[in-house]
């Protein structure tokens, strides 16, 4: 079964943890997880969310002044996942 999702990659661990807590408080489904090996940069933690929530996630990152590295579009095909860069942090 194919699955699409969004992934926010962070430079700092505390930003990833803070983001997960704040996003859940806004009742947006998301969870922190290990950054996939195909994405080599970052602190090692990412925030995975439903792609349909991308506008909410983007607004949240700006409103809360969260420092992140980039946001990716992920596609899972069975055991294989592919990632495409959507945008980078422009702080």
C-alpha positions in Angstrom: 0.0 0.0 0.0 1.4 3.4 -1.0 1.4 6.2 1.5 2.2 9.9 1.2 3.3 12.1 4.1 5.2 15.2 5.0 8.5 15.4 6.9 10.1 18.3 8.7 13.8 17.9 9.2 15.5 19.8 12.0 19.0 21.1 12.7 18.6 20.9 16.5 17.0 18.1 18.6 15.2 20.5 21.0 13.4 22.2 18.1 12.1 18.8 17.0 10.8 17.9 20.4 9.4 21.3 21.0 7.6 21.2 17.6 6.0 17.8 18.3 4.6 19.0 21.6 3.3 22.3 20.2 1.8 20.7 17.1 0.0 18.1 19.1 -1.4 20.8 21.4 -3.0 22.3 18.2 -4.5 18.9 17.5 -2.5 18.3 14.4 -1.5 14.6 14.1 2.3 14.4 13.9 5.1 12.4 15.5 8.8 12.7 16.0 10.9 10.0 14.4 14.5 9.3 13.3 15.4 11.1 10.1 15.6 8.7 7.2 19.1 7.7 6.0 18.4 9.2 2.5 18.3 12.6 4.1 21.8 13.1 5.3 21.7 16.4 7.1 20.0 17.4 10.3 20.1 16.5 13.9 18.7 13.0 13.4 15.1 13.8 14.4 12.2 14.7 12.1 8.5 15.4 12.4 6.2 13.3 10.3 2.7 14.5 9.5 -0.2 13.9 7.1 0.5 15.7 3.8 -3.0 17.2 3.9 -1.8 19.2 7.0 1.1 20.8 5.1 -0.6 24.3 5.1 -1.2 24.0 8.9 2.4 22.8 9.5 3.9 25.6 7.4 1.8 28.3 9.2 2.7 26.7 12.6 6.5 26.8 11.8 6.3 30.4 10.8 4.0 31.5 13.7 6.1 29.7 16.4 9.4 30.8 14.7 10.6 27.2 14.7 14.1 26.7 13.2 14.1 23.7 10.9 16.2 22.6 8.0 13.7 21.6 5.3 10.3 20.1 4.6 10.0 17.0 2.4 7.3 15.1 0.6 7.6 11.4 1.4 6.2 8.5 -0.4 6.3 5.0 0.9 6.0 2.1 -1.5 6.0 -1.1 0.5 9.3 -1.2 2.3 10.9 1.6 0.2 10.5 5.3 0.8 11.4 8.3 -1.4 11.7 11.9 -0.4 11.4 15.1 -2.4 12.4 18.5 -1.1 9.5 20.9 -0.9 11.1 23.9 0.7 14.0 24.9 2.9 14.0 27.2 6.0 14.4 30.8 5.1 14.8 32.4 8.5 
